[in-house]
Amino acid sequence: MQRLKLLSLLVVLLLLFAACGGGDAPAEPTAEPAAAPAAEAPKAEAPAAPVAAPSAYTEAPALAEMVAAGTLPPVDERLPAQPVVTTPLESVGQYGGTLHSASWWPEVGNVQLYFAVEAPIKWNTDLTGYEPALVESYEWSEDGMTFTMHMREGLKWSDGEPYTSADWKFYWEDLANAPEQKLYSVPAYLRNADGTPITMEFPDDYTVVWKSTDRPLYIDPYFMAQGFWEFAKGMMKPAHHLKAFHPAYTPGMTWEDMEKADKWWQTPGYPCLFAWCLTTLSADGQNYTFGRNPYYWRVDTAGNQLPYIDNIAVEIVSDEQTRILNCSQGKYDTAFRICGSPNEIPFLLDNADKSGYHLLENYLNGAGAWPGYMVNQDYVAGGKNYADDTPEQAAEIREILRSDKFRQALSIGFDRQRVIDVVWGGIGDVKNTTISPQSWHFTGDEGKAAYDAWASSFVNQDVDAANAMLDELGMAKGADGFRALPSGTPFELVIDVTNWGGSLKVQVDSATEMQKQWGENLGINVRINNIDGQPDVDTRTNEGYYMLRGAHISEIDILTYPDWMFPIVNRYFMPLEGRWFAKGGSTCTEAASEGNAYPCGIEPEESSSAKMLQDLYVKARNTATVEERHAVVRQAVDVFVEHGPFVIGVAGDQAMPIVVKDYMRNILDFGVVGPWAPATPGNQIVAQWWMDQ
């Protein structure tokens, strides 16, 4: 299957949307304006010209019957004053039908991505930026310290109650900042640089204002657009509904009652703002039905209130092989993230015609590396990788793992194509670790050049050069042919593996080939540590106990999910230096406890890569325009090219098996399904899908 390359794909998409008359409206440009003169900060983003609103509105037949019976208000009374007009991708659709799909866990997150991404701000269709959704418009102050959202007048919850700033006030004051409870908290992006919560104000029913005291908020509103979790789980709080379970409003209620009630995806009747809301959940928790929201706020260009499809039915199928078989038999109308890995594509293609489906050709994993091997830069004792796991031994291993030469030797010391052939049957590009090739940071000539430099760095096999690097580090080979640490202590490189990326087999098969090649080519004694499903999986990573860990690396907006480039959180390849930043650096005063010797993390050395990357993140956070922030990301790429790799990539950007029944319409054949934050397929407005049968 031929894959479209990034630039040509974007050109095709832009032409396609131009031919269709544009996207949703009103919408903002995909990038902020160029920087203003130095004496003046950039103004707010300006909305694009909206698609003309229809002169009259129509609705689904079932809703029309309810209107006729007097049990539902007329459609024009259910819509906001300015509904969003969505231009259908192919054609105006027909009402009706139930879309069947599946998930593997009770949160049904892969299906939530269809529709639970209608946040105040959302990703645009081609993933090149953001646009308003729930809100009508938004802007920043000149200094970036104030962000203002203007809500849609007349927008309603699915039960018909108005959605206003009172719901935001309830979220902010009665949940996120409520004392004496631990269920809700203020997320990091709604905090000042000193860690205190920002101020949130509600000057009228349709205005919400965020105010920081010590840093700009240029990036932070975009967090609401990430995945189904940030807004849908964190901020979508119907005050009129939840006050009945809130201890401060209803005597006898407890925070435990609130916790049980505040799960919209598992609570039939919970008011929502999406195209479909949960209407039924079977007693055994295995079957969900999300029904049409009669107050949904999008219409098509002909005035039809969306969505076209009546219901979405989801079954829980925990076994992957069963899901793959169901996909091959055409059981699901759409199947995103449930039909296995790239290795299943030939099998699914073989069964497509007889089962009445096709595979979307331009859906990629978006993997910057799958698999990749995180090299822990903060290795400490405590993981019991060795019987005599001591701080002294850990310090020597940490010094080796932090050596650019050691990581570069590992990177050029094996044959990537051989691993791809073994693990993927030849599917995937030979490359080193990046974030997703489709990332908006890599658009334009400068972005493409940065991506190419990163992907090609230390990727060509050169076993002689790799061995010379290890010799320079003093890692001599012993009589057994394996290298020791510079002190002469025998060295065993431990690779932790789990099912990261969705396939334990991929990770195990790849690690086994890495073990073989690094042993034969470089004389490194490698042990594979399969910890899939073990309780210490996250502990080994977050506490800095692992050496290498097999991973799946992907992200479209690295500034809203900085983990893969910027060590500012307690994760991934600089976990303890990231913790130091997240805990406030030198202001952290937490005491060490049993099982956590580094509660404040490890302070980066002044000239270290960690310090450079942390400083660059702060610079990006304080930079006013999108293009200038992209330039800061390219500076971070330079650090990875010069001092990396910190994650050793094997391959990436594999095509993914996305199964769609032949009668489905208005489904865009473009998407990135490795990273979940860009919310594919929800970025394309699933409410316009329809069934031509």
PyMOL commands that set and color helices and strands:
alter all, ss='L'
color gray80, all
select helices_A, chain A and resi 6-20+61-69+75-78+109-115+165-176+188-190+220-225+239-245+255-261+264-266+320-328+342-350+352-355+391-401+404-412+416-424+440-442+444-456+463-472+504-522+537-542+562-564+575-582+585-587+609-621+626-643+682-684+686-688
alter helices_A, ss='H'
color red, helices_A
select strands_A, chain A and resi 24-25+84-86+98-103+121-123+130-132+135-140+146-151+199-204+207-211+276-281+287-292+298-300+311-316+334-335+357-359+363-364+369-375+429-430+492-497+525-530+548-553+647-649+651-652+659-661+664-665+671-672+690-691
alter strands_A, ss='S'
color yellow, strands_A
deselect
rebuild
show_as cartoon
